[in-house]
Amino acid sequence: MSQRPIYLDNHATTPLDKRVLDAMLPYFTEQFGNAASINHVYGWEAEAAVKQSRETLAAAINASPEEIVFTSGASEANNLAIKGIAEAYFNKGKHIITVKTEHNAILDPCHYLEKLGFDITFLPVKSDGTIDIGDLIGAIRSETILVSVMAANNEIGVIQPIEEIAAICRGNDILFHTDAAQAIGKIPLDVEEMNIDLMSLTAHKIYGPKGIGALYVRRNKPRVQLAPQMHGGGHERGMRSGTLYVPQIVGFAKAVEISLAEMEEETARVVSLRQRLWEQLESIGSIYINGHPTKRLPGNLNISVGGVDGQALLLGLQTAAAVSSGSACTSAKISPSHVLAAIGRSDKLAYASIRFGIGRFNTTEEIDAVAKHSIETIQSLRQAQKVMS
Ligand SMILES: *Cc1c(COP(=O)(O)O)cnc(C)c1O
């Protein structure tokens, strides 16, 4: 087999940490019980594993275990939050505030609600990718039932001031939801201190398994009402029916546990790798960082490259590095990223953008190899453009 490109797409997904796999394995075979089976030891073992995992996850965000609703991932958690709140609170009002740079798993449920008669405000962002707090305050109405702002952006890594946003929501008696799929395990999250009412999580961005996530739903001050979107056996206190996927739940908790324990050390290491990559790339000129220079995820470097064609750039890089141009979820469509458009990038620079997502298993040697290959690619593309013009 020819050598595969270096994996630098850790915002799309991450490899499973071996320690996570080890924790999961027994629950596929010997301890295979249904956590809802109350009559025998198979069920009790599964239930005990779920209970333990729920406690670990709750502790990680300073919540209580009953506030964790397991879902198939952050997309489902976002859908449950947005549609579940809309359905439970429409008598109070039909206005929701979110942001233009959200993940499609927020934007699409919001567009769906518009068709049902809800009014959605999509806040703009500043050129650094953060929202203007004044815009948020200006958008609040008496009918506003929910504000949803992501903790960290999946494309440009920008960290929103969610604590400040949530305080404003609390002061106005409006529920606050945050999509923390990229943030969990990378920046500290405390639902009490930060006044978060609902929060979406997923395992596979932090070296856990795919297909598992959770929605945190506040039970106290205020007690959040949520209309279930999946009806059935009444699992998860009626908020999400379906037999619990025990090995994934165990893996999810293990992944969060490891990420929190190693956050400080990993952040320092990953930031230094990102800095190393950026310094090398920057040296060739006409390369621009997308998003706030410091308020961003440790492993995120999203750049636009001047003087090259976007498609040629991605093709040139692909042999050496697995990276994304725009969001992985939308890269099948050839249209400029909605996030880069929102921060004011021209179509040309948006097309010529690359998202490097550095993660736990990347090494200095890999970063240097990718930097070298990127520089060679960019320089030869620029040279070719000059010859042609
Ligand atoms: C990956 C991601 C999602 C989707 O999560 P899944 O678990 O894959 O459904 C949602 N929001 C953000 C910000 C993400 O990065």
The ligand as an ORCA input file, in Angstrom:
! r2SCAN-3c Opt
* xyz 0 1
  C     -19.219     17.331     14.446
  C     -20.147     18.409     14.858
  C     -21.514     18.190     14.967
  C     -22.142     16.881     14.600
  O     -21.833     15.900     15.541
  P     -22.162     14.361     15.240
  O     -21.888     13.710     16.531
  O     -21.218     13.952     14.155
  O     -23.583     14.282     14.827
  C     -22.308     19.234     15.394
  N     -21.786     20.422     15.702
  C     -20.469     20.677     15.607
  C     -19.952     22.018     15.986
  C     -19.610     19.687     15.179
  O     -18.319     19.938     15.072
*
